[in-house]
């Protein structure tokens, strides 16, 4: 009867939850919130939940998306609040819209990532970013279930910038410990180029190796706008489809006129 699209986060220690961990937590939240879920057919029915392009385990995210199918209509905002209350802090439901268009997964074509490199001097990061951007190809390796795979990490990267400012360093951070913050925009291609692949590329072209693992957070994902270079909100088409049609001026005036 109704499809609802949700945006959720993975914050703090919850970034270490796997996608399967989140699935289990979310299905428990659906039961706690008494959401009238539609179920699949067959011997082992499952709630109809469609997940789209989940972030890798160990990375934080402000922009994860899923879609659920309901047997009864519900107000999206009320449903969002109920589900958010039923999930642990860090797995937060931050947006909900009724699905009025098709192809949510098709609108997730790029991501914006923040890479926090503790222990890396911003000047060294700047040089590594410049070397990465100047390279035509940057070959990296990743271990997969079928063995080690070599691929180009450069072609999928739209932009990589050093965005470090003095305000990025908390007041309680020792002044002798540097920190660099990078902003990465990457297209979703096959094979997928992940933030850790870009970090491997920075090590390959500029010998940049953070002394501690990078803190990686997905800030946004959606359609990549070629003209502006921005990654747009994938739920915007559903909001626009739900907006009332604007009335012509004459009709609006007539509606306000006394009978």
MIVEX-703468 format. One line per field, with one value per residue: residue number from 1; chain; x, y, z of N, C-alpha, C in turn. Coordinates in nm, 2 decimals, decimal comma, always signed. Each point is the difference from the previous one (the first is absolute). Example, Ala and Ser with C-alpha at 12.3 -4.5 7.8 and 13.67 -1.06 7.14 Angstrom:
REM MIVEX-703468
rovo	[1; 2]
lumnu	[A; A]
neast	[+1,32; -0,04]
nnorth	[-0,57; +0,11]
nup	[+0,78; -0,07]
caeast	[-0,09; +0,09]
canorth	[+0,12; +0,11]
caup	[+0,00; +0,00]
ceast	[+0,09; -0,08]
cnorth	[+0,12; +0,11]
cup	[+0,00; +0,08]
This chain:
REM MIVEX-703468
rovo	[1; 2; 3; 4; 5; 6; 7; 8; 9; 10; 11; 12; 13; 14; 15; 16; 17; 18; 19; 20; 21; 22; 23; 24; 25; 26; 27; 28; 29; 30; 31; 32; 33; 34; 35; 36; 37; 38; 39; 40; 41; 42; 43; 44; 45; 46; 47; 48; 49; 50; 51; 52; 53; 54; 55; 56; 57; 58; 59; 60; 61; 62; 63; 64; 65; 66; 67; 68; 69; 70; 71; 72; 73; 74; 75; 76; 77; 78; 79; 80; 81; 82; 83; 84; 85; 86; 87; 88; 89; 90; 91; 92; 93; 94; 95; 96; 97; 98; 99; 100; 101; 102; 103; 104; 105; 106; 107; 108; 109; 110; 111; 112; 113; 114; 115; 116; 117; 118; 119; 120; 121; 122; 123; 124; 125; 126; 127; 128; 129; 130; 131; 132; 133; 134; 135; 136; 137; 138; 139; 140; 141; 142; 143; 144; 145; 146; 147; 148; 149; 150; 151; 152; 153; 154; 155; 156; 157; 158; 159; 160; 161; 162; 163; 164; 165; 166; 167; 168; 169; 170; 171; 172; 173; 174; 175; 176; 177; 178; 179; 180; 181; 182; 183; 184; 185; 186; 187; 188; 189; 190; 191; 192; 193; 194; 195; 196; 197; 198; 199; 200; 201; 202; 203; 204; 205; 206; 207; 208; 209; 210; 211; 212; 213; 214; 215; 216; 217; 218; 219; 220; 221; 222; 223; 224; 225; 226; 227; 228; 229; 230; 231; 232; 233; 234; 235; 236; 237; 238; 239; 240; 241; 242; 243; 244; 245; 246; 247; 248; 249; 250; 251; 252; 253; 254; 255; 256; 257; 258; 259]
lumnu	[A; A; A; A; A; A; A; A; A; A; A; A; A; A; A; A; A; A; A; A; A; A; A; A; A; A; A; A; A; A; A; A; A; A; A; A; A; A; A; A; A; A; A; A; A; A; A; A; A; A; A; A; A; A; A; A; A; A; A; A; A; A; A; A; A; A; A; A; A; A; A; A; A; A; A; A; A; A; A; A; A; A; A; A; A; A; A; A; A; A; A; A; A; A; A; A; A; A; A; A; A; A; A; A; A; A; A; A; A; A; A; A; A; A; A; A; A; A; A; A; A; A; A; A; A; A; A; A; A; A; A; A; A; A; A; A; A; A; A; A; A; A; A; A; A; A; A; A; A; A; A; A; A; A; A; A; A; A; A; A; A; A; A; A; A; A; A; A; A; A; A; A; A; A; A; A; A; A; A; A; A; A; A; A; A; A; A; A; A; A; A; A; A; A; A; A; A; A; A; A; A; A; A; A; A; A; A; A; A; A; A; A; A; A; A; A; A; A; A; A; A; A; A; A; A; A; A; A; A; A; A; A; A; A; A; A; A; A; A; A; A; A; A; A; A; A; A; A; A; A; A; A; A; A; A; A; A; A; A]
neast	[+0,08; +0,11; +0,09; +0,09; +0,07; +0,11; +0,04; +0,11; +0,05; +0,13; -0,02; +0,11; -0,02; -0,12; +0,11; +0,03; -0,12; -0,02; -0,02; +0,05; +0,09; +0,02; +0,00; +0,07; +0,08; +0,00; +0,01; +0,09; +0,05; -0,01; +0,05; +0,10; +0,02; -0,03; +0,10; -0,10; +0,10; +0,04; -0,03; +0,11; -0,03; -0,05; +0,09; +0,09; -0,12; +0,04; +0,01; -0,08; +0,13; +0,02; +0,12; +0,07; +0,10; +0,00; +0,04; +0,13; +0,02; -0,02; -0,08; +0,01; -0,12; -0,02; +0,02; -0,07; -0,04; -0,13; -0,07; -0,12; -0,07; -0,11; -0,08; +0,04; -0,07; +0,12; +0,00; +0,07; -0,03; -0,13; +0,00; +0,06; -0,08; -0,10; +0,05; +0,02; -0,11; -0,02; +0,08; +0,11; +0,05; +0,00; -0,10; +0,00; -0,13; +0,06; -0,06; -0,13; -0,03; -0,12; +0,02; +0,03; +0,13; +0,05; +0,08; -0,02; +0,02; -0,08; -0,05; +0,05; +0,05; +0,00; +0,11; -0,03; +0,13; +0,00; +0,13; -0,01; +0,11; -0,03; +0,09; -0,07; +0,12; -0,08; +0,13; +0,02; -0,12; +0,03; +0,13; -0,05; -0,09; +0,10; +0,08; -0,10; -0,04; +0,13; -0,02; +0,03; +0,08; -0,07; +0,08; -0,10; +0,02; -0,10; +0,00; -0,04; -0,13; +0,02; +0,06; +0,12; -0,07; +0,05; -0,02; -0,05; +0,06; +0,06; -0,04; -0,03; +0,12; -0,10; +0,02; +0,12; -0,04; +0,10; -0,09; +0,12; -0,06; +0,04; -0,12; +0,06; +0,09; -0,06; -0,06; -0,06; +0,01; +0,10; +0,05; +0,07; -0,13; +0,05; -0,08; -0,02; -0,08; -0,03; -0,04; -0,07; -0,01; -0,07; +0,01; -0,12; +0,11; +0,03; +0,10; -0,07; +0,02; +0,06; -0,04; -0,01; -0,06; -0,07; -0,01; -0,03; -0,08; -0,03; +0,00; -0,07; -0,07; -0,03; +0,00; -0,13; +0,05; -0,13; +0,04; -0,13; -0,09; -0,03; -0,06; -0,08; -0,06; -0,11; +0,02; +0,00; -0,12; +0,01; -0,08; +0,10; +0,00; +0,01; -0,11; -0,05; +0,01; -0,13; -0,02; -0,10; -0,10; +0,02; -0,04; +0,07; +0,02; +0,01; +0,08; +0,07; -0,01; +0,03; +0,08; -0,09; -0,09; +0,09; -0,08; -0,06; +0,05; -0,07; +0,04; +0,12; -0,02; -0,05; +0,10; +0,07; -0,07; -0,07; -0,07]
nnorth	[-0,12; -0,01; +0,08; -0,02; +0,11; -0,06; +0,10; -0,08; +0,01; +0,00; +0,02; +0,06; -0,07; +0,05; +0,07; -0,07; +0,04; -0,13; -0,01; -0,12; +0,06; +0,09; -0,09; -0,07; +0,10; +0,02; -0,13; +0,00; +0,11; -0,06; -0,10; +0,06; +0,06; -0,13; +0,00; +0,04; -0,08; +0,01; -0,13; -0,06; -0,06; -0,12; -0,10; +0,09; +0,06; +0,11; +0,09; +0,07; -0,02; +0,11; -0,05; +0,12; -0,07; -0,10; +0,08; -0,01; -0,11; +0,07; +0,03; +0,13; +0,04; +0,11; -0,09; -0,08; -0,08; +0,00; -0,10; +0,04; -0,12; +0,08; -0,07; +0,10; +0,10; +0,06; +0,10; +0,04; +0,12; -0,03; -0,07; +0,11; +0,08; -0,08; +0,00; +0,13; +0,01; -0,09; +0,09; -0,07; +0,08; +0,07; -0,08; +0,11; -0,01; +0,06; -0,08; +0,04; -0,06; +0,03; -0,13; +0,10; -0,04; -0,05; -0,11; -0,02; -0,13; +0,03; +0,06; -0,11; +0,10; +0,07; +0,00; +0,07; -0,01; -0,01; +0,02; -0,03; +0,06; -0,06; +0,09; +0,05; +0,06; +0,10; +0,05; -0,11; +0,02; +0,13; -0,04; -0,09; +0,09; +0,09; -0,09; -0,03; +0,13; +0,01; -0,11; -0,06; -0,09; -0,06; -0,09; -0,06; -0,07; -0,09; -0,06; -0,09; -0,05; +0,06; +0,06; +0,03; +0,12; +0,03; +0,13; +0,08; +0,06; +0,04; -0,09; -0,06; +0,06; +0,07; +0,00; +0,05; +0,05; +0,07; -0,03; -0,03; +0,04; +0,11; +0,03; -0,08; +0,07; -0,09; +0,08; -0,12; +0,02; -0,08; +0,11; -0,10; -0,03; -0,02; +0,06; -0,08; +0,08; -0,11; +0,06; -0,11; +0,03; -0,11; -0,04; -0,04; -0,07; -0,09; -0,05; -0,01; +0,13; -0,05; +0,06; -0,13; -0,01; +0,12; -0,04; -0,12; +0,07; +0,07; -0,12; -0,04; +0,11; +0,00; -0,13; +0,03; -0,02; +0,03; +0,05; +0,05; -0,09; +0,03; +0,11; -0,09; +0,10; -0,07; +0,11; -0,06; -0,04; +0,00; +0,07; -0,02; +0,12; -0,02; +0,08; -0,04; -0,12; +0,02; -0,07; -0,02; +0,05; -0,13; +0,06; +0,10; -0,09; -0,08; +0,09; +0,02; -0,14; +0,01; +0,10; +0,08; -0,01; +0,09; +0,08; +0,02; +0,12; -0,02; -0,13; +0,04; +0,11; -0,08; -0,09; +0,12; +0,03; +0,09; -0,10]
nup	[+0,00; +0,07; -0,06; +0,09; -0,04; +0,05; +0,06; +0,02; +0,12; +0,00; +0,13; +0,04; +0,11; -0,03; -0,04; +0,11; +0,00; -0,03; -0,13; +0,03; +0,08; -0,09; -0,09; +0,08; +0,03; -0,13; -0,03; +0,10; -0,05; -0,12; +0,07; +0,06; -0,11; -0,01; -0,08; -0,07; +0,02; -0,13; -0,02; -0,03; -0,11; +0,02; +0,02; -0,03; +0,02; -0,07; +0,09; -0,08; +0,01; -0,07; +0,01; +0,00; -0,06; +0,08; +0,10; -0,03; +0,06; +0,10; -0,09; +0,04; +0,03; -0,08; -0,09; +0,08; -0,09; +0,02; -0,05; +0,06; +0,00; +0,00; +0,08; +0,08; -0,04; +0,01; +0,10; -0,10; +0,04; +0,02; -0,12; -0,05; +0,07; -0,03; -0,12; +0,01; +0,06; -0,10; -0,05; +0,01; +0,09; -0,11; +0,01; -0,06; +0,01; -0,10; -0,09; -0,04; -0,11; -0,05; -0,04; -0,08; +0,00; -0,11; +0,02; +0,12; -0,02; -0,11; +0,11; +0,04; -0,06; +0,11; +0,07; +0,10; +0,02; +0,13; -0,02; +0,13; -0,02; +0,12; +0,05; -0,10; -0,03; +0,01; +0,02; +0,08; +0,06; +0,00; +0,03; +0,09; +0,04; -0,01; +0,06; +0,09; +0,02; +0,00; +0,07; -0,12; +0,06; +0,10; -0,02; +0,05; +0,11; -0,01; +0,11; -0,08; +0,00; -0,12; +0,10; -0,02; +0,00; -0,12; +0,03; -0,08; +0,10; -0,11; -0,09; +0,11; +0,04; +0,04; +0,13; +0,04; +0,12; +0,04; +0,09; +0,04; +0,11; +0,06; -0,05; -0,09; +0,06; +0,08; +0,09; +0,03; -0,13; +0,03; +0,02; +0,06; +0,00; -0,12; -0,08; -0,10; -0,06; -0,06; -0,11; -0,01; -0,13; +0,01; -0,12; -0,01; -0,01; -0,10; +0,08; +0,12; +0,00; +0,10; +0,11; +0,05; -0,11; +0,02; +0,13; -0,05; -0,08; +0,11; +0,06; -0,11; -0,01; +0,13; +0,02; -0,02; +0,12; +0,03; +0,11; -0,01; +0,01; -0,13; +0,05; -0,06; -0,06; -0,04; -0,07; -0,13; -0,06; -0,13; -0,08; -0,09; +0,03; -0,13; +0,00; +0,11; -0,04; +0,03; +0,11; -0,07; +0,07; +0,02; +0,11; -0,06; -0,10; +0,11; +0,06; -0,11; -0,01; +0,13; -0,05; +0,06; -0,11; -0,04; +0,07; -0,12; -0,03; -0,12; +0,00; +0,04; -0,08; -0,10; +0,04; +0,01; -0,12; +0,07; +0,05]
caeast	[-0,08; +0,08; +0,14; +0,06; +0,14; +0,06; +0,15; +0,05; +0,14; +0,08; +0,08; +0,07; +0,05; -0,09; +0,05; +0,06; -0,10; +0,00; -0,13; -0,09; -0,03; -0,11; -0,12; -0,06; -0,05; -0,12; -0,12; -0,05; -0,06; -0,13; -0,10; -0,03; -0,09; -0,12; -0,02; -0,08; +0,08; -0,04; +0,09; +0,02; -0,07; +0,09; +0,00; +0,06; -0,03; +0,08; -0,05; +0,05; +0,09; +0,10; +0,12; +0,06; +0,13; +0,04; +0,14; +0,08; +0,01; +0,11; -0,02; -0,12; -0,08; -0,12; -0,09; -0,03; -0,14; -0,07; -0,14; -0,08; -0,13; -0,10; -0,13; -0,09; +0,06; +0,04; +0,07; +0,15; +0,07; -0,03; +0,07; +0,14; +0,02; -0,02; +0,11; +0,12; -0,01; +0,02; +0,14; +0,11; +0,06; +0,11; -0,08; -0,11; -0,09; +0,00; -0,08; -0,09; -0,09; -0,07; +0,06; -0,09; +0,07; +0,07; +0,14; +0,09; +0,14; +0,06; +0,04; +0,12; +0,11; +0,13; +0,00; +0,09; +0,06; +0,10; +0,11; +0,08; +0,13; +0,08; +0,14; +0,05; +0,01; -0,08; +0,08; +0,03; -0,12; -0,01; +0,09; -0,05; -0,13; +0,04; +0,06; -0,11; -0,07; +0,08; +0,02; -0,10; -0,06; +0,06; -0,03; +0,00; -0,04; -0,09; -0,03; -0,14; -0,02; +0,06; +0,14; +0,04; -0,04; +0,07; -0,09; +0,03; -0,08; +0,00; -0,10; -0,13; +0,01; -0,04; +0,09; +0,06; +0,05; +0,04; -0,09; +0,04; +0,01; +0,04; -0,12; -0,02; +0,07; -0,07; +0,08; +0,07; +0,10; +0,14; +0,04; +0,11; -0,05; -0,06; -0,12; -0,04; -0,14; -0,02; -0,14; +0,01; -0,12; +0,04; -0,11; -0,02; +0,03; +0,03; -0,02; -0,02; +0,12; -0,03; +0,10; +0,13; +0,07; +0,07; +0,11; +0,10; +0,05; +0,08; +0,12; +0,08; +0,05; +0,07; +0,05; -0,08; -0,05; -0,04; +0,05; -0,11; -0,10; -0,08; -0,14; -0,07; -0,14; -0,07; -0,09; -0,11; +0,01; -0,11; +0,04; +0,10; -0,03; +0,12; +0,02; +0,04; +0,09; -0,06; -0,07; -0,14; -0,08; -0,08; -0,14; -0,06; -0,11; -0,12; -0,06; -0,06; -0,12; -0,10; -0,04; -0,12; +0,02; -0,02; -0,12; +0,01; -0,03; -0,14; -0,07; +0,03; -0,08; -0,14; -0,02; +0,00; -0,11; -0,12; -0,11]
canorth	[+0,12; +0,12; -0,02; +0,11; +0,00; +0,05; +0,03; -0,03; +0,02; -0,09; +0,10; -0,05; -0,14; -0,08; -0,01; -0,13; -0,11; -0,04; +0,02; -0,10; +0,04; +0,11; -0,06; -0,06; +0,11; +0,07; -0,09; +0,01; +0,13; -0,01; -0,08; +0,09; +0,12; -0,06; +0,05; -0,10; -0,04; -0,10; -0,11; -0,08; -0,13; -0,12; -0,07; +0,09; +0,14; +0,10; +0,14; +0,05; +0,11; +0,01; +0,08; +0,05; +0,05; +0,02; +0,04; -0,11; -0,01; +0,08; +0,14; +0,06; +0,05; +0,08; -0,01; -0,14; +0,00; -0,13; +0,02; -0,11; -0,01; -0,01; -0,04; +0,11; +0,13; +0,07; +0,13; -0,02; +0,07; -0,08; -0,13; +0,02; +0,02; -0,13; -0,09; +0,06; -0,04; -0,14; -0,04; +0,06; +0,13; -0,02; -0,04; +0,10; +0,03; +0,15; +0,05; -0,10; +0,05; -0,10; -0,02; +0,04; -0,02; -0,12; +0,00; +0,06; -0,05; +0,06; +0,14; +0,00; -0,01; +0,05; +0,03; +0,10; -0,06; +0,08; -0,08; +0,06; -0,07; +0,04; -0,02; +0,04; +0,14; +0,05; +0,03; -0,13; -0,04; +0,09; -0,04; -0,13; +0,03; +0,05; -0,11; -0,09; +0,07; +0,01; -0,13; -0,05; -0,12; -0,03; -0,14; -0,05; -0,14; -0,03; -0,14; -0,04; -0,15; -0,07; +0,03; +0,14; +0,06; +0,12; +0,08; +0,15; +0,08; +0,14; +0,04; +0,02; +0,11; +0,13; +0,10; -0,04; +0,13; +0,02; +0,10; +0,02; +0,14; +0,00; -0,02; -0,15; -0,06; +0,03; +0,07; -0,09; -0,08; +0,06; +0,09; -0,06; -0,11; +0,06; -0,07; +0,04; -0,04; +0,00; -0,02; -0,08; -0,03; -0,12; -0,06; -0,15; -0,08; -0,14; -0,03; +0,12; +0,07; +0,04; +0,10; -0,06; -0,02; +0,13; +0,01; -0,08; +0,08; +0,11; -0,06; -0,05; +0,11; +0,10; -0,06; +0,06; -0,11; +0,04; -0,09; -0,07; -0,01; +0,12; +0,01; +0,02; +0,02; +0,04; +0,12; +0,01; -0,08; +0,03; +0,03; +0,10; +0,11; +0,03; +0,14; +0,06; -0,09; -0,04; -0,12; +0,05; -0,08; -0,10; +0,00; +0,12; -0,02; -0,04; +0,11; +0,09; -0,06; +0,01; +0,14; +0,04; +0,08; +0,15; +0,05; +0,12; +0,11; +0,03; -0,10; +0,03; +0,11; -0,04; -0,09; +0,08; +0,10; -0,04; -0,05]
caup	[+0,00; +0,01; +0,01; +0,07; -0,01; +0,13; +0,01; +0,14; +0,02; +0,08; +0,07; +0,11; +0,00; -0,09; -0,13; -0,01; -0,03; -0,14; -0,06; +0,05; +0,14; -0,01; -0,04; +0,12; +0,09; -0,06; +0,00; +0,13; +0,01; -0,07; +0,08; +0,12; -0,04; -0,05; -0,14; -0,08; -0,12; -0,10; +0,00; -0,12; -0,01; +0,01; +0,12; +0,10; -0,03; +0,06; -0,02; -0,12; +0,02; -0,11; +0,04; -0,11; +0,01; +0,14; +0,02; +0,05; +0,14; +0,06; -0,04; +0,05; -0,12; +0,02; -0,11; -0,04; -0,05; -0,02; -0,03; +0,06; -0,05; +0,11; -0,04; +0,04; -0,02; +0,12; -0,02; +0,00; +0,11; +0,12; -0,01; +0,02; +0,15; +0,07; -0,03; +0,06; +0,14; +0,02; -0,04; +0,09; -0,03; -0,10; -0,11; +0,01; -0,12; +0,00; -0,10; -0,05; -0,10; -0,07; -0,14; -0,11; -0,12; -0,01; -0,02; +0,11; -0,01; -0,12; +0,03; +0,09; -0,10; +0,05; +0,14; +0,06; +0,12; +0,07; +0,04; +0,11; +0,01; +0,12; -0,01; -0,13; -0,02; -0,11; -0,11; -0,07; -0,06; -0,11; -0,11; -0,05; -0,07; -0,13; -0,08; -0,04; -0,11; -0,12; -0,06; -0,09; +0,06; +0,12; +0,02; +0,13; +0,02; +0,10; +0,02; -0,01; +0,02; -0,11; +0,00; -0,01; -0,12; -0,02; -0,08; +0,00; +0,10; -0,04; -0,10; +0,07; +0,09; -0,06; +0,06; +0,13; +0,05; +0,13; +0,06; +0,14; +0,05; +0,14; +0,08; +0,00; +0,11; +0,12; +0,10; +0,09; -0,08; +0,02; -0,11; -0,08; -0,08; -0,12; -0,05; -0,13; -0,04; -0,15; -0,05; -0,12; -0,08; -0,08; -0,07; +0,03; -0,12; +0,02; +0,14; +0,08; +0,05; +0,14; +0,06; +0,03; -0,13; -0,02; +0,09; -0,06; -0,11; +0,05; +0,04; -0,11; -0,08; +0,08; +0,12; +0,12; +0,08; +0,13; +0,11; +0,05; -0,11; -0,03; +0,03; -0,12; +0,02; -0,12; +0,03; -0,08; -0,12; -0,09; -0,14; -0,02; -0,09; -0,08; -0,02; +0,13; +0,08; +0,12; +0,02; +0,03; +0,10; -0,08; +0,04; -0,05; -0,09; +0,07; +0,07; -0,11; -0,05; +0,10; +0,02; -0,07; -0,12; +0,02; -0,06; -0,07; +0,08; -0,01; +0,07; +0,14; +0,04; +0,00; +0,11; +0,12; +0,00; +0,08; -0,08]
ceast	[+0,09; +0,15; +0,06; +0,15; +0,06; +0,15; +0,04; +0,15; +0,07; +0,11; +0,08; +0,05; -0,09; +0,05; +0,07; -0,11; +0,00; -0,14; -0,10; -0,04; -0,12; -0,13; -0,07; -0,06; -0,12; -0,12; -0,06; -0,07; -0,14; -0,11; -0,03; -0,09; -0,13; -0,03; -0,08; +0,08; -0,07; +0,11; +0,01; -0,07; +0,10; +0,00; +0,06; -0,02; +0,10; -0,06; +0,06; +0,08; +0,11; +0,11; +0,07; +0,15; +0,05; +0,15; +0,08; +0,00; +0,13; -0,01; -0,13; -0,08; -0,12; -0,10; -0,01; -0,15; -0,06; -0,15; -0,08; -0,14; -0,10; -0,13; -0,11; +0,08; +0,04; +0,06; +0,15; +0,07; -0,03; +0,07; +0,15; +0,03; -0,01; +0,12; +0,13; +0,00; +0,03; +0,14; +0,10; +0,05; +0,12; -0,06; -0,12; -0,07; -0,02; -0,09; -0,09; -0,09; -0,08; +0,05; -0,11; +0,06; +0,07; +0,15; +0,08; +0,14; +0,07; +0,05; +0,12; +0,12; +0,13; -0,01; +0,11; +0,05; +0,10; +0,10; +0,08; +0,13; +0,08; +0,14; +0,06; +0,00; -0,08; +0,08; +0,04; -0,12; -0,03; +0,08; -0,05; -0,12; +0,04; +0,06; -0,11; -0,07; +0,07; +0,02; -0,11; -0,07; +0,08; -0,04; +0,01; -0,05; -0,09; -0,02; -0,15; -0,01; +0,07; +0,15; +0,03; -0,03; +0,07; -0,09; +0,04; -0,09; -0,01; -0,12; -0,14; -0,01; -0,04; +0,08; +0,05; +0,07; +0,04; -0,08; +0,04; +0,01; +0,03; -0,12; -0,03; +0,07; -0,06; +0,10; +0,08; +0,11; +0,14; +0,05; +0,12; -0,04; -0,08; -0,13; -0,04; -0,14; -0,02; -0,15; +0,01; -0,14; +0,03; -0,13; -0,02; +0,02; +0,02; +0,14; +0,00; +0,13; -0,04; +0,10; +0,14; +0,08; +0,07; +0,11; +0,12; +0,07; +0,09; +0,13; +0,09; +0,07; +0,09; +0,05; -0,07; -0,06; -0,03; +0,05; -0,11; -0,11; -0,08; -0,14; -0,08; -0,15; -0,06; -0,09; -0,12; +0,02; -0,13; +0,04; +0,11; -0,04; +0,12; +0,03; +0,05; +0,11; -0,05; -0,06; -0,14; -0,07; -0,09; -0,15; -0,07; -0,11; -0,13; -0,07; -0,07; -0,13; -0,11; -0,05; -0,13; +0,03; -0,03; -0,13; +0,03; -0,05; -0,15; -0,08; +0,02; -0,08; -0,14; -0,03; -0,01; -0,12; -0,12; -0,11; -0,11]
cnorth	[+0,13; -0,03; +0,12; -0,01; +0,08; +0,03; -0,02; +0,02; -0,11; +0,09; -0,06; -0,14; -0,09; -0,01; -0,14; -0,11; -0,03; +0,02; -0,11; +0,03; +0,11; -0,07; -0,07; +0,11; +0,07; -0,08; -0,01; +0,13; +0,00; -0,07; +0,09; +0,11; -0,05; +0,06; -0,11; -0,04; -0,09; -0,10; -0,07; -0,13; -0,11; -0,06; +0,08; +0,14; +0,09; +0,14; +0,06; +0,13; +0,00; +0,09; +0,04; +0,05; +0,03; +0,03; -0,12; +0,00; +0,08; +0,15; +0,06; +0,05; +0,09; -0,02; -0,15; +0,00; -0,14; +0,03; -0,12; +0,01; -0,03; -0,05; +0,10; +0,13; +0,06; +0,13; -0,03; +0,05; -0,08; -0,13; +0,02; +0,01; -0,14; -0,09; +0,05; -0,03; -0,14; -0,05; +0,06; +0,13; -0,02; -0,06; +0,08; +0,02; +0,15; +0,06; -0,11; +0,07; -0,12; -0,01; +0,03; -0,01; -0,13; +0,02; +0,07; -0,04; +0,06; +0,14; +0,01; -0,03; +0,05; +0,03; +0,11; -0,06; +0,10; -0,10; +0,07; -0,07; +0,06; -0,04; +0,04; +0,15; +0,05; +0,03; -0,13; -0,05; +0,07; -0,05; -0,14; +0,02; +0,05; -0,11; -0,09; +0,06; +0,01; -0,13; -0,04; -0,12; -0,03; -0,15; -0,04; -0,15; -0,01; -0,15; -0,03; -0,14; -0,08; +0,03; +0,15; +0,06; +0,14; +0,09; +0,15; +0,07; +0,15; +0,04; +0,03; +0,12; +0,13; +0,11; -0,05; +0,13; -0,01; +0,12; +0,04; +0,15; -0,01; -0,04; -0,15; -0,07; +0,03; +0,06; -0,09; -0,09; +0,06; +0,07; -0,06; -0,12; +0,05; -0,09; +0,06; -0,05; +0,01; -0,01; -0,07; -0,02; -0,11; -0,05; -0,15; -0,07; -0,14; -0,02; +0,13; +0,05; +0,05; +0,10; -0,07; -0,03; +0,13; +0,02; -0,09; +0,07; +0,11; -0,06; -0,04; +0,12; +0,10; -0,05; +0,06; -0,12; +0,05; -0,10; -0,08; -0,01; +0,13; -0,02; +0,05; +0,02; +0,04; +0,12; +0,01; -0,11; +0,03; +0,01; +0,10; +0,10; +0,04; +0,15; +0,07; -0,08; -0,04; -0,13; +0,03; -0,10; -0,10; +0,00; +0,12; -0,03; -0,05; +0,12; +0,09; -0,06; +0,01; +0,14; +0,03; +0,08; +0,14; +0,04; +0,13; +0,12; +0,03; -0,10; +0,01; +0,11; -0,03; -0,09; +0,08; +0,09; -0,06; -0,05; +0,10]
cup	[+0,00; +0,01; +0,07; -0,01; +0,12; -0,02; +0,14; +0,01; +0,07; +0,06; +0,12; -0,01; -0,09; -0,14; -0,02; -0,02; -0,15; -0,05; +0,05; +0,14; -0,01; -0,05; +0,12; +0,09; -0,06; +0,00; +0,15; +0,03; -0,06; +0,09; +0,13; -0,04; -0,06; -0,14; -0,08; -0,13; -0,09; +0,00; -0,13; +0,01; +0,02; +0,14; +0,12; -0,03; +0,07; -0,02; -0,13; +0,03; -0,11; +0,05; -0,12; +0,03; +0,14; +0,01; +0,06; +0,16; +0,05; -0,05; +0,05; -0,13; +0,06; -0,11; -0,05; -0,04; +0,00; -0,02; +0,06; -0,07; +0,11; -0,05; +0,04; -0,01; +0,14; -0,04; +0,00; +0,12; +0,14; +0,00; +0,03; +0,15; +0,07; -0,03; +0,06; +0,15; +0,03; -0,04; +0,11; -0,05; -0,09; -0,13; +0,00; -0,14; -0,01; -0,11; -0,05; -0,10; -0,06; -0,14; -0,10; -0,14; +0,00; +0,00; +0,11; -0,02; -0,12; +0,02; +0,09; -0,09; +0,05; +0,15; +0,04; +0,13; +0,07; +0,06; +0,10; +0,02; +0,12; -0,02; -0,13; -0,01; -0,12; -0,13; -0,08; -0,07; -0,13; -0,12; -0,05; -0,09; -0,14; -0,09; -0,05; -0,12; -0,13; -0,07; -0,09; +0,05; +0,13; +0,03; +0,15; +0,00; +0,11; +0,01; -0,01; +0,02; -0,11; -0,01; -0,01; -0,13; -0,02; -0,09; +0,02; +0,10; -0,04; -0,08; +0,06; +0,08; -0,08; +0,06; +0,13; +0,04; +0,14; +0,06; +0,14; +0,03; +0,15; +0,09; +0,01; +0,12; +0,13; +0,10; +0,09; -0,07; +0,03; -0,13; -0,08; -0,08; -0,12; -0,04; -0,14; -0,03; -0,15; -0,03; -0,14; -0,06; -0,10; -0,07; +0,04; -0,13; +0,03; -0,05; +0,08; +0,05; +0,14; +0,06; +0,03; -0,13; -0,03; +0,09; -0,05; -0,11; +0,04; +0,05; -0,12; -0,08; +0,09; +0,13; +0,13; +0,08; +0,14; +0,11; +0,07; -0,11; -0,01; +0,06; -0,12; +0,02; -0,14; +0,04; -0,08; -0,11; -0,08; -0,14; -0,01; -0,10; -0,08; +0,00; +0,13; +0,08; +0,13; +0,00; +0,05; +0,09; -0,08; +0,04; -0,05; -0,10; +0,06; +0,07; -0,11; -0,05; +0,10; +0,02; -0,08; -0,12; +0,03; -0,08; -0,08; +0,09; +0,01; +0,08; +0,15; +0,06; +0,02; +0,12; +0,13; +0,01; +0,08; -0,10; -0,02]
